[in-house]
């Protein structure tokens, strides 16, 4: 999906937050999720010797620990060709199938959209 087709201001906010989180942490990926109440949670890749989490996994964990019961949308941002199956799985674990997951390049341009 070209970026000009992502017009919902709330979805564009997810792109901005994912991009700023990635830049701040210098991580390979940034992600942001929006829960059923419109609250947003941003995360970045964690790559420690004994802990490895994707940016989406971090953002979903933050949402869950804040009481989120489901997600409305997800953005994952980085230099990847596709959304990882593990990321889609964690979104489905919380929200079931059908949540829009937008993949954005490092500059924030949305390059693809799939559903969990």
C-alpha positions, 0 to 999 in steps of 0.5 A: 500500500503506498503511503498516500493510501494511509490517510487515517491520522491515527494510523499516521501517528503510529508510523511517526511513533514507530519511526521516532522510537527506532531512531531514538534507540538505533534499533533495527526495527520500531513498532507501534500498536493502538489498543481498543481504547485508542492508546498507543504503545511504541517499542523497539527491537531488544537484542541482549545476549539472553533476551531477544524480542522484536519491536512488535513483541515489545509493543504488544507486551507493553499494551498487555501490561497496561491492560489492553484487551485487543489491538486496532492497528499495528505498524512495524518499521524497518528495513525488512521485506515482510512482516515476520510470522512471529509478529503476526502471531503475537498480534493474533494472540491478543486480538485474533485475526483481522488486525491491520498490520502496516509495514513501513520502510525506515523513512516512514513510507508504508510499503505493505499492509497485511492482516493478522 
